[in-house]
Every structure is written in C-alpha cells, then in structure tokens.
Amino acid sequence: MVVMITGASGGIGRATAEYFLDRGHMVHGLDIAGSSLVHENYTHHIADVTDPDTFPAGIFPEVLINSAGIQEGSRDIDVNLKGVINVTEHYAIGSSHIRSVVNVGSASGHTGSEFPEYAASKGGVLAYTKNAALRLAPYAICNSIDPGGVTTELNRCVMDDKKLWDRIMELTPLKRWASPEEIAEWIYFVAVNNRFMTGQNLLIDGGEAGRAEFVWPE
C-alpha cells in the first residue's frame, strides 16, 4: 500500500514509518525536518502541515497517518489540530484511493491534564476524527490513537529527572511508558488490520487516565 506519515523524522512518526516499511509498504514521510530514514521504499518530503502550499503533489495515499505534533504553547493548535485537518482534507477527503486515516491524539485530549493549548489541540483531534469518519464513510475509516506517556525525546526532561519520573510512575498503574514502537503497532493494527471500526478514539495510556495529574519541570 501507499502510506503517508506526517512527522516522520522522529518519535512516533519515525517508528511508524519503520513499522510499515518492514512490512513491505511504500511510505511517503512529511516533516519540516530532513529525513532520518534510508530505505528503498521510503520517500521524504519537506513540508509544513500548517501550510498546504508546501504539500507534495501527485501522491495518492491509501493510508494516512497524522503524527506531526509539537508542544510549544501558542502554536499547538495550529500544528496539532489545524495541521491534521489540513493534511486530511488535502489527501483523504474526496479521494478515491484512501482506505484508512489514523490521527495521533493524546491522553490529554481525554483528561485535559496538560498545557491548555496542547490539551485543547488534542481534544480537537479527537472530535475531528469523528467528523472525518462520518464524511469518509462508506469507503474509508478514520480513528485516533491517543497515547499517554511515550518514551520520545519530547519527554526527555521528565524521563531524566528521577523525582518527576517517580511521581509519574506513581500515577501510572502499569508502571512504565509505551515505546514509540508499541504505538506504531497500534497504529498499524487500526490502519490496516481493522476494517470496520471507525470514528473511535483509542486511549493507549497504561491506565494513567484514571489517575490524571500533569507532571513537568517547574
């Protein structure tokens, strides 16, 4: 299949690109950063999800994964929410090729337990997922995977702070965070193996939503 993944240069996006490549799919990665992958079935495109004029033409994905995201306050809604809308409307809505869209949300979209702009942006992703699912049916599906803590560089400041990490683990029943590769497995399952579930927001958080408290450096 032809797969498009935003935010493919790092974190969950890169892990997801590798997961699809390992299974023989053709992957197009979109990111404002350069490529961090070398594979015969991988093509990298420098693009900004907030600016549709930068989107590469002539690509008709069957699977679209919206993974690009930031945690920068004032720009969170533009990138995390409007970026998902921009890419989905451009490559999926109205396309005769698309079969599945997976948006990467966040546990904070369920609990509100994070910076206000970030939580609002991810809550919007959850709602937009349902909106897109209704408009893509009956030909395609759309769901979101909403991770809790994931061991990416974005979270390095708490992962490397023993005091903060111990507090986080107290709030996480499974006593660990997911790896990017684990989230990639969920994305693949929902995008490829699943053919009937649509409009759903899947919380993958090790149980932390039941004991929500945002822990971050002062």
N, C-alpha and C positions, 0 to 999 in steps of 0.2 A: 504494500500500500504506500501511497504518498502521504507523508506526515509532515505537518508544520508545527514547530515548537517555538514559542517566544521565550525570551530569557534563557537561551540555550548555552550561553557561555559559562554558566556556573550554577552551583546549588542544585535545586530540584530539576531545573530545566536541563542542565547538562546530564544529570543522572538519567533522566527520562529519555533524552536523545540516545544515550548509550544503550539503554534497555531496548529501544525499538531497533536500533542498528544491529544489535546482537541477534535479533530475530528476523533479520533479512529485509527490513523495510527501508524505503527511500526517505531520508529525513532532510527537511529544509529548516535550518535554525535562523531565527531572527533575534538580533540583540544590538544594543548600541555599542557593545564591546566587540572586539575581534574574536575570532574563533579560537576555542581551546580544544577542538576535536579534529582529528585527522582520520578520515575513513572514506573509502571509495564511494560509499552510498550517502555521504553527507555533503550538503552544500550550505555554506554560511552566507547570510545576508546582513549587512549593517543597516539597521532600520530602527526607528523610534516609534514605539507603539502609540505615542501621543500625536504623531504626525502622519496621517495616511499618505501624504505625498511622498514619503520615503519607502512605502511598501513596494516590494518587488512585484513586477507584473509577470503574467504567464505561468503562474503556479496555481494548481487546482487540487488542493489537499482533500484527501478522503477523511483524514483525521486531523483535527486542530486541537492543540494543547496550549492554553493560555497560562504560561508560567511566569512571565515577566512581572517583577514587583519590586518595590522599594519600601523603605521605612524612614522617610525623611520629613514627615510632618506636612508642610504646605503642599507638596507635590504628590502626596499619596493618592489622593482621589483622581488626579489627572492620569497617573500611571497605572495604578492598581485597578481602578474601576473603568475610567474612560478608555484606557488602553485596551482592556478586554472587550469593551463594546466596539471600539474602532476596528480591531482585528477581526472579530466575529462577524460584524456587519459586512466587512470587505470580502472575506474569504469563505464565509459559510452561509449566511442568509441569502437565499435565492440561488445558491449553487446547486447544480445537478450532480456534482461529484461528491459533496460532503456526506459522510455517513455518521460521524460522531464528533462531538465537541466536549472537551473536558476543561473546565476552568479550575485553577488552583486558588481556592479561597483560603480561609484560616479559621481556626477555632475562635478567634476573637470576633469573627462575624456572627458567631452564635452567642458568645458570652459578653461581648463588649469590653473584655479585660485587656486593654492595651492603650496605646496613644489614641486620642479621639479621632484624628483624621484617618489613621490606619484602620481602626475598628470600623469606622463608617465606610471606608472604601471596600473592605472585605464583606461587610454586610450587604453593600450594594451588589457585589459579585454574586452573592447567594440569590438575591432577588432577580438579577438579570439572567442568571442561569435558568430560572423557571420561565421567564419571559421568552428567552430564546428557544427553550424546549417546545413551547406551545407553537412558535412560528416555524420551527424546523420540522415538526411532525406533519405528515406521517413518514417522511423519507429519511429523517436523521434524528439522532438523540443528542441530548445535552445534559450534562451533570457536572457537579463540582466535587472535588476532593478537598477537604478542609483540614489541613494538618494542625496539630498542636505544636509542641516543640520539635524542631528538626535540627540535626547537627550540621548546620551550614555555617559559613564564615560570617553571615549576617548576625548570628547569635554568639560569636566568639567571646564577646565581652562578658557574658554571663557564664558561658561554659568554662572559662578560665578563672573565674572568681569563686573560690571554694565556698565562701559564705553564702553568696547568692545561689550557687548551684545546689547547695544543701537545702535551702529554702524551697527551691523549685521542686526538688525531688520529694520533699515532704508533701507537696501538693499534687504529685503525680502518682496515682496508685500503682502503675506498672514499674515505677522507679527507674525509668530511663526515657530518653527521647528516641524518636524514629531517625533512622538514617535516610539520606536522600534516595538511596536505592530502594528502601522499603516503600517510600511514597511513589517512586516510579513504578513499582509493581502494582500498586493500587490503581494508578493512572492507566496502566496498560490493561488491567482487568476491566475497568469501567469503559475504556475506549474501544477495546477490541473484542474481548470475550463476551461482555454484556451486549445484548441486542434489544432488550425490552424495557429495562429501567430507564426512565428519563425524567428530567425536572427535579432531580433529587440532590440534596446537599449532604455528602457523607463525611461525618466527623471522625477523623482518624487522629486521636489525641492521647491514647494511653490512659484515658479516664480522667484527664485533668479538668475537663469542663464541669465536672461535678464538684470541684473544689477550686474554683477560679480565683486567682489573685495574680496581678501583674507584677513580676519581679524584674527590676532593671537597675543598673548603676545610678547613683544619685547624680 
